[in-house]
Structure formats: C-alpha cells, structure tokens
Amino acid sequence: GLNEIRIFGPNLPPEIRNDILKDARPLRRPPAQSFNLALGRPVSSSGSFRSNFNANRTVDGLINDETISSSSYSCWLTPNGTGGQITIDLGEIQPLRLVEIQNTTNGTIHDRGTKDFRLLVSTDGTTFLEQGKGTLPPPTGSPSPFIPVSLEDVPVRFLKIVADSYYGHGAGLSEIRAFAAPTSHPSNDQ
C-alpha cells in the first residue's frame, strides 16, 4: 500500500533530492509481448456456420467457450463439412514474436474444431508467407490450451490462419493472440 506522499517544489535542494532517490527503484514496465495486438482488431473469414459464430469472436478476449451464454458465443465456426480461413488486420506492421491459437470446443458440445492449420503473414494483405503449421488438440475440454507459434520478429500487419482439416462437423477457433517482440525502455536512472 501507499505509505507516504511527498510533494516538492521546483527548487528542491540537491541533498534532499539525493536522499529521496537513494531508495528509488525504476518503474517496471511490462514488455511489449504482454499486450495482445490482435485483441479487438478487424477480422475477415471465408465464411461462418451462422452469423453469431463470426470471425470477430476470435479476437474478443474470451477464452472459455463453455462459460459463454448462447446469446454471446465466443468462437468462429465454419459451415458444416468445411475448413476455412480467417485474416486479422493488426492495423500496422509489427515485429511479431509469438502467435497463440486456441481451438474451439463449441461450448459444451465438443462437436467441431480445427485439426491441421497453417499460419501465414503479410505486410500488405495480398502476398502471404507461411510462418508455421501444426495440429490443434481435439475439442474435448474447455478451455482448450493455447498453441504457440514462435516467430522471429517477423514484420506483420495481416495474420491468416488456414484450417486445412477439422474435427467433427467443421473447423473453428476460439481465440487468436499476437505478441510483438519485447522493446527496451529507457531506465529511470538519470
């Protein structure tokens, strides 16, 4: 808690300033990767099972499909019997270090989800390069774990996740998170 507040004017004598600063510590600032750059960003998709299962649900920050009510689903689902893709616009080019992908469980139904996926990136939204691929765990429990895809400070504005195969009735995803490379902050020591 707060123990003391001191307010000083512009003419603080150096001996008092030094006494105050001898116990001072630099403020800790969170590294850039602690901020999800995909959160709330615009998303497009190849299609959705229904309008309430749209791709915007993958960047809403809600990570447990089973605790969300049917009036506010928190996952993207493709039409029955299909894979699909989503593209997230980060708004500006960022040096990405990590993307995390969370499969859907479709609430408590566990009847669909993405199996094999590819992660592609672009700076212009037209030319995409594959940066990773993998297999997501089946939709058996909630919340599904986040699967990390490491990047090496790749410049990215657009993230595309392609669901090449699926479990059950079709593909889907619960959440996508994107994190930049950490940035160094100047020290508070002067």
Disulfide bonds with the S-S distance in Angstrom:
none
